[in-house]
């Protein structure tokens, strides 16, 4: 049962990376139930965070989803772990953004960055910069500020060899350029990255990139 709980928990992580919210919810619920049944409290907090993120993407209210994530973060730390905290806080920021809560999203992103700066846990760094760019657009910040965040997300992903996060960041940057009237620049940059992939053509990020490319043609 412990191996099953571990596998289910890491599967939620993988499915979240792929953006499969319904699958994340299914796996997180199973992981939480199994962990509670056998007293594996360590995995409950992890599952609650991913369950909250998935709920925000589907039919859960923004407040409930954010509460579920915050509860999971507290439980995770209470059981002695900070593993992935920067990533979890970025999911909380994304959840607040979906609910239109810019101040709460900004605070969660700041906490996520602070954690990364202290621990050097950087695997979600590119996505954190991309979310900062999207948040800048939501807040009607100067357009150049959003572009800087998106470009930093692209650069960070490339430095780390994080190609899926590079695709996601370039898509946001290309959408920004499209809205700024730089359609050809956006098309060339996005096509170069999207066409370099030989798998994952049905992933959420690739579908979003291809849909934008259609608009740019």
HUBELBEL-V801947 format. One line per field, one symbol per residue. ss: DSSP state (h for helix, s for strand, l for the rest). phi: phi as a letter, one per 30 degrees, with the letter a starting at -180 (. if undefined). A space follows every 50 residues. Layout:
BEGIN
ss: ???
phi: ???
END
This chain:
BEGIN
ss: lhhhhhhhhhhhhhhhhhllhhhhhhhhhhhhhhhhhhlllhhhhhhhhh hhhhhhhllllhhhhhhhhhhhhhhhhhllllllhhhhhhhhhhhhhhll lhhhhhhhhhhhhhhhhhhlllllhhhhhhhhhhhhhhllllhhhhhhhh hhhhhhhhhhllhhhhhhhhhhhhhhhhhlllhhhhhhhhhhhhllllll lllhhhhhhhhhhhhhl
phi: .ddddddddddddeddedicdddedddddddddddddciddedddedddd dddddddcbddedddddddddddddededjbceidddddddddddddddi cdddddddddddddddddcidcdcdddddddddddddddhdeeddddddd ddddddddddiddddddddddddddddedcicdddddddddddddddcbi dcdeddddddddedddd
END
